[in-house]
Amino acid sequence: MIAVSVVIPCRNEKKYIGKCITSVLQSDFPYGEFEILVCDGKSDDGTADIIRGLSAQHPNVIYVENREQVTPYALNYGAKKARGEVVIILGAHAEVDKNYLKLCYEFLRDEKELGCVGGLLDNVFEDEISEAIAGAMSSRFGVGNAHFRTGTAEGYVDTVAFGAYKREVFEKVGYFDEELVRNQDDEFNYRVTKAGYRIRLSKDIRAKYYVRAGFRKLFRQYYQYGYWKVYVNKKHKAVTTMRQLVPPAFVAFLIGGALLSALLPFAWMIYAGLLALYLLGSFVSAIPVAKNPAGYFRTVISFWILHVSYGAGYLEGIFHFIVLGRKPSGGRQASSR
């Protein structure tokens, strides 16, 4: 009997996919009671060879081709093929603790009102820049009340990373929205809670996550998060979380304040004062998470990138999806998380 199915979307993840799959295989969950479905988006870097090699050694590792090469298709291919009572969504950049599968299964088995459970991400960095990014993403100043990143609280939440779902959830609310290049899990979790299920965050459930290295990659990632969040809001005719409004409000302040300061003699004083408060907040918040003086300034820069990129993407999303009434362009995005 398959109790747990682990779905891993990926594309060109040669560096990480082997470690990710191996971490699941080393779980303390009974070997014959879980399966791993790796949904590969036609990788051309050797990723597929690694998956097939592990599949040849382990019958519970299953290669699934994602012809569309977009993340929500990969998630749905895996979820529909999954045979488990519990379906766990995992990222190729992650490595789960030995008890990850066991704890997820037990939470969902014992708490009838739960539809989803997840845990904390322990960010892993590989160089000085990713170290700074990891620090910023573990700070409340950087990501607000995203508790699965900050580890500041546990209990019932609005979303988790790498969630585990009861099979019945998919039967009731459907699958991941294939129009969304980003924010598929947030949107899905919104439907889960609207259907009457609860989502739990447990500090006992933990996974390591290898942070994307590079400020440019971070900017692009969070720009897309902001951009696609607007389309999610439009589809549901609701703002799904209040924290998403802070970065676009900040970017609107930066642009509007600069324009107003050029027109009104005294406006620049207010603008400069508020901007100074933000800068002070970023400098102070970097102190507890920075590892060294050089890393301190990289952490501050990471804060700025997180806020400005998400906010700018959100504002562009408002212009495209709300003002112009456009539909998504259908652009491709690597199937990795």
TORKOLMI-86193 format. One record per atom (N, C-alpha, C): residue in one letter; x, y, z. Coordinates in steps of 0.05 Angstrom, whole numbers, plus 5000, padded with zeros to 4 digits. Example, Ala and Ser with C-alpha at 12.3 -4.5 7.8 and 13.67 -1.06 7.14 Angstrom:
% TORKOLMI-86193
a526448865156;a524649105156;a526449345156;s525749555142;s527349795143;s525850015157;
***
This chain:
% TORKOLMI-86193
m501749765000;m500050005000;m501750255000;i501150444982;i502550694982;i501050895000;a502450985021;a501151175039;a501851465032;v504351505022;v505351775017;v506551794989;s505651984973;s506852044947;s508352314949;v510852324940;v512352574940;v512652654910;v511752894904;v511853004877;v513953214875;i515953184857;i518153374854;i518153484826;p517353734821;p517653854794;p520553944791;c521653914767;c524454004763;c525054044733;r527054204728;r528154234702;r531054334704;n532954194693;n535754274694;n536654324723;e536454114739;e537254124767;e539353914773;k541253874755;k543253664759;k544753694786;k545153934795;k546653974819;k545153884844;y542453894843;y540953864868;y539153614868;i538253524845;i536053324844;i536853054857;g539352974854;g540152724867;g540052744897;k541052964908;k540952994937;k538053014947;c536353144932;c533553174940;c532152894941;i532452734920;i531152474919;i532352294941;t534952304944;t536252134964;t535352194992;s534852454998;s533852525025;s531152405030;v529452375010;v526852255013;v527251945017;l528951825001;l529451545003;l530551465030;q531951645043;q533051585070;q531151645093;s528651705086;s526551755106;s526251515124;d525251565149;d524651345167;d521851235162;f520551325141;f517951215133;f518350945120;p516650745124;p517050485111;p517550505081;y519650375072;y520550405044;y518450335024;g516950125029;g514950035010;g512350185011;e512150395028;e509650535031;e509750825021;f511850895007;f511951154995;f513151134967;e512451334950;e513451344923;e514351634918;i516251664899;i517251924891;i516851964861;l515152154854;l514652214826;l516152464819;v518152434802;v519852664794;v518852754766;c517752994764;c516453084740;c518453274726;d519853174706;d522053324693;d521153454668;g521853714666;g521053874643;g523053864620;k523653624610;k525453594588;k528153714593;s529353644616;s532053744623;s534053674602;d536053844597;d538153794578;d540953814590;d541053794617;d543653824631;d544453564645;g543053344640;g543753094654;g541953034677;t540053214684;t538253164706;t536652904701;a535552874677;a533952634671;a535552374675;d538052374668;d539752134672;d539952064701;i540252264718;i540452214747;i537852094757;i535652204749;i533052104758;i532651814749;r533251764724;r532851484713;r534851294727;g537251394733;g539151224747;g538151144775;l537051324789;l535851264816;l533351094813;s531851144792;s529450974787;s530150684782;a532450644768;a533350364763;a534050224788;q535050374808;q535850254834;q533550234853;h531650414851;h529350424870;h526750424855;p525150214858;p522650194843;p520550404851;n520950534874;n519050734883;n519851014873;v521951044857;v522651294844;v521651284815;i519851464808;i518451444782;i518951704766;y519951664741;y520451884723;y517951954709;v517152214710;v514752314696;v515652544678;e514952534653;e515752744634;e513652974635;n514653214638;n512953454637;n513453584610;r511753524591;r512153624564;r511853924562;e510154044579;e509754334577;e511954494590;q513554374606;q515854504619;q515154734637;v512754734648;v511754944666;v510954814692;t511554954714;t511254834741;t508454714747;p506254864743;p503654754750;p502954494735;y503854474710;y503454224695;y504953994709;a507354044717;a508953844731;a507553754757;l506553944772;l505253884797;l502753714792;n501253784771;n498753634765;n499353354754;y501353334737;y502153074727;y502752884750;g504252994770;g505052834793;g502652774811;a501052974817;a498852934836;a496752744824;k496252754798;k494252574786;k495252294784;k497852264781;k499051994780;k499551864807;a499552034828;a500251944855;a498151744865;r499151544880;r497451344891;r497051364922;g498451554934;g498451574963;g496051704975;e495551645001;e493451775016;e494252065021;v496852115022;v497952385026;v499752445003;v499552694992;v501252784970;v502853024980;i505552994979;i507353204988;i508653334963;i508453594962;i509753754941;i512553834951;l514653764936;l517353834945;l518853974923;g520754144930;g522354284910;g524954144905;a526054164881;a528554034874;a530954154890;h530654394901;h532754514916;h532654444946;a530854254953;a530454184981;a531453914988;e532053875014;e532653615026;e531153595051;v529553385053;v527753355077;v529253205099;d528353265124;d529353115147;d528252825146;k529552655161;k528752365160;k525852325168;n524752485187;n522052445196;n519952615182;y520752745160;y518952925146;y516352785137;l516652555123;l514352415112;l512652305135;k513952195156;k512552085179;k510852295193;l512052525199;l510552735213;l508252845197;c508752895171;c506552995154;c504252795153;y504852535150;y502852335149;y501252315175;e502652325198;e501352305224;e499552545230;f500452785223;f498853025227;f496253005212;l496352935186;l494052925170;l492252685177;r493352475188;r491752245197;r490252315223;d491552455241;d490452495267;d488652745270;e489052945253;e487453195255;e485553215231;k483053155237;k481053125215;k480553385200;e480853615213;e480253865200;e482453955182;l484853835183;l487053915167;l486753825138;g487454005120;g487653935092;g490553925083;c492254075098;c495054115090;c496754155115;v499154065114;v501154115136;v503854155123;g505454325136;g508154385126;g509854465149;g512454515143;g514354575164;g516054815157;l518354825171;l520155045168;l522354985147;l523355195134;l525555175116;l528055275129;d530155105130;d532755185140;d534455265115;n534755515111;n536155615087;n539155525087;v540055425065;v542855345062;v544155525040;f546455635046;f547755815027;f550355685018;e551155754993;e553555634981;e555755834975;d555156094978;d557256304975;d556356544991;e557856764990;e557256995006;e554657124999;i553957134974;i551457264965;i549057104974;s549156844969;s546856674978;s546556675008;e548856705023;e548756725052;e547156975060;a547757195047;a546257445053;a543357415046;i542757295023;i539957265014;i538457085034;a539856875043;a538556695063;a537956845089;g539757015097;g539257175121;g536857365118;a536757495095;a534557675090;a531857535089;m531857285078;m529357135075;m528556995101;s530257005122;s529556895148;s528757115167;s528657365158;s528057595174;s525157685169;r523757765190;r521057875187;r521158135171;f523258285174;f523458535158;f523558465128;g524758235122;g525058155094;g522558035082;v521257855097;v518957705085;v516457725102;g516357905121;g513857945136;g513257705153;n510657625154;n509757405171;n509657145156;a511457105137;a511756845124;a513156655144;h511656535162;h512756395185;h514456155177;f513856025154;f515455795147;f518255875140;r518756125134;r521556225130;r522756335155;t521256485171;t522356615194;t522456435219;g520756235220;g520656055243;g519756195269;t518256415266;t517456565290;t514856465302;a513356295289;a510856195300;a510155935287;e508355785300;e507255545288;e504255535295;g502855355282;g499955335285;g498555365259;y496155475259;y494655495234;y495455745219;v495955715193;v497055925176;v495555925150;d496256125132;d494856145106;d496255985084;t498855935088;t500355775068;t502855665080;v503955465068;v506455345076;v508055275051;a510655235054;a512355145032;a512454845033;f512454715009;f512654425007;f510554285024;g508054355020;g505854245036;g505253955030;a504153825050;a503053555048;a500053575048;y498753445030;y495853465027;y494453195029;k492053185041;k490452945039;k489552905011;r489352665002;r488352594976;r485652724970;e483952724990;e481152824987;e481153124980;v483253274987;v483353554981;v483253604951;f484853444936;f484853474907;f482153404895;e480853204907;e478253124897;e476153334902;k476553494923;k474553704930;k475053974916;v477654064916;v478254334906;v479554334878;g480154094867;g481454084841;g484554084844;y485854154822;y488754144821;y489954424819;f492554434813;f493954694812;f493154834786;d492955104788;d492155264765;d494355274745;e493855164721;e495855144700;e496355404685;e494855614691;e495355884680;e497556024694;l498155944719;l500056094736;l502855994733;v504656174724;v507556114723;v508756114751;r507756284768;r508556304796;r506156294814;n506656264840;n504556284861;n502456054859;q503155834846;q501255614844;q500455504871;d502355474889;d501755354915;d500255544933;d500855804932;d499356004948;d496456004939;e496056004912;e493256014902;e491855754909;f493155534907;f491855274914;f491155274944;n492955364961;n492455374990;n490155554997;y489855774981;y487555954985;y484955794980;r484855634959;r482455474954;r482055264975;v484255154986;v484054955007;v482655065031;t483455305040;t482255425063;t479355515058;k478855615033;k476055685026;k474255445027;a475355215022;a473654965022;a473154865051;g474255005071;g473754935098;g475954775112;y478054715098;y480354575110;y482154775125;r483754675143;r485754845156;r488554755147;i490454945149;i493254895142;i494854935167;r496554745173;r498154755198;r501154775191;l502554945206;l505454965205;l506554855231;s508354655228;s509554535251;s512554575251;k513654665273;k516554705275;k518154435275;d516754215280;d518053955280;d518553855252;i517053955233;i517353865205;i519354055192;r521653955182;r523754135173;r524954025147;a525854215131;a527254155106;a529354365101;k531654275089;k533654465081;k532954565053;y533554825048;y532954935022;y535455095012;y536455014989;y538855144978;y537955404964;v538755624976;v537855894966;v539055954939;r537456074922;r538456154896;r540756364899;a542956314886;a545256494888;a545056714868;g545456954876;g545557174857;g543257374860;f543957624861;f541957834864;f540057854840;r541157804816;r539457814792;r537357604792;k538057354800;k536157144802;k534057204823;l534857304846;l533057374867;l531057584857;f532057794843;f530258004833;f528157884814;r529057714796;r527157604776;r525157424790;q526057264809;q524257084823;q521957234837;y522757444853;y520757584868;y519157784851;y520257874829;y518658034811;y516357864800;q516957614793;q514857444783;q512857374804;y513757334829;y511857284851;y509857514853;g510857764853;g509057994854;g507158014831;y508257974807;y506757994782;y504457804781;w504957544787;w502957334785;w500957344809;k501757464831;k499957484854;k497457654846;v497857854829;v495558014820;v493557854804;y494557674787;y492757514771;y491257324790;v492557224810;v491157054830;v488857214843;n489457454851;n487457624864;n485157684845;k485757734820;k483657784801;k481857544797;k482957314795;k481357064791;k479557014814;h480457074839;h478857024862;h477257264872;k477757494859;k476457744867;k476857794897;a479357754906;a480057794934;a483057824937;v483957974957;v486757984965;v487257754984;t488857564975;t489057314990;t490557345017;t492557525018;t493957585043;t494657885044;m494558005068;m495058285070;m498058355066;r499858165073;r502758225071;r503558285042;q502058185023;q502858224995;q502558514986;l501058675001;l500558954994;l502759145003;v504459055021;v506559235032;v508659305011;p509859114996;p511859184977;p510859374954;p508459324942;p507559514922;p506959784933;a505959804958;a505560064970;a508260204974;f510360054981;f512960174984;f514060284958;v513860124936;v514760214910;v513160454900;a510560454905;a508860674897;a509660924913;f510460894938;f511461114954;f514061224943;l515861044935;l518461134924;l517961304899;i516261204881;i515861354856;i514161604861;g511961574875;g510161804880;g511562024896;g513061934917;g514362134934;g516462284919;a517962154901;a519962294885;a518662494866;l516462424854;l515062614836;l513862844851;l512662784874;l511462994890;l513563184901;s515863084909;s518063244919;s519063444898;a518963364873;a519863544851;a517863774847;l515363734855;l513263934850;l512664114874;l512864004898;l512264154922;l514764194939;p515264444947;p517764514960;p518364354986;f516264305002;f516764175028;f516163875028;a515263775006;a514563485005;a517063315008;w519363414998;w521763254999;w522663195028;m521963375046;m522763335074;m521263095086;i518663075080;i517062845089;i518062595076;y518462615050;y519362385034;y522062285044;a523962465048;a526562395058;a526462265086;g524762375103;g524462275130;g523361985130;l521261935114;l520161665113;l522161465100;l523561565080;l525561385067;l527761325087;a528561515103;a530661475123;a529761265143;l527161265151;l526161065169;l526360785158;y525660765132;y525860505119;y528760405119;l530560585111;l533460515110;l534460435137;l533560585158;l534360515185;l533360235193;g530860185185;g529759915191;g531359695177;s532159735152;s533759535138;s536459495150;f537759715159;f540359695171;f540259555198;v538259625214;v537959505241;v537159205238;s535359145220;s534458865217;s536558685207;a538558795193;a540758625183;a542658535204;i542758675227;i544658615248;i544458325258;p542058235266;p541857965278;p542257735258;v541957785232;v542157565212;v544757565196;a546157785196;a548657795181;a550857645196;k552557505180;k554657345192;k557357495197;n557757705181;n560257865182;n559758135170;p561658325173;p561258595163;p560658605133;a562058455117;a561458455088;a558758345083;g558058135097;g555358015094;g553158195103;y553758375122;y551858555132;y550758735109;f552458845093;f551559025071;f550158865049;r551058615045;r549658445025;r546858385035;t546558345061;t543858295072;t542058535068;v543058765073;v541559015069;v540659035040;i542458985021;i541758984993;i539658774986;s539858544999;s537858334994;s535058425003;f534958565026;f532358685035;f531258865013;w532859045002;w531959224982;w530959084957;i532458874949;i531658724925;i528958584930;l528658454953;l526158314959;l523758494957;h523958734969;h521758914970;h521159054943;v523259154931;v522859304906;v522059124883;s523258884881;s522558704859;s519658604861;y518858514885;y516158424889;y514158654884;g514758884895;g512959114892;g512759204863;a514959214849;a514859294820;a513359094804;g513758834809;g512358624795;g509358644800;y508658704825;y505758724832;y504458964818;l505859184817;l504759424803;l504459374773;e506459234761;e506159164733;e503758974729;g503458794748;g501158604747;g498558754748;i498358964765;i495859124766;i495359264739;f497559364727;f497259504701;f496359304679;h497559074678;h496958874657;h494258744661;f493858644685;f491458474690;f488958634697;i489258854712;i486959014721;i486359244702;v488359404697;v487959644680;v487459574651;l489259414640;l488959334611;l487259084607;g486658934629;g485058704627;g486258474610;r488858454610;r490258244595;r490057974608;k490357764592;k490657494602;k493657424603;p494357224618;p497257134618;p498257074590;s500757134586;s501957104559;s502656814553;g502856644574;g503556364570;g506556314568;g508156514577;g511056484575;g512056244591;r514256134583;r515355884596;r516955964621;q516855774640;q518455814664;q519455534673;a522055524680;a523155264688;a521555134711;s521154874710;s519454734729;s521054654754;s522154854767;s523654804792;s522554984814;r523054894839;r521955044861;r524155064883;
***
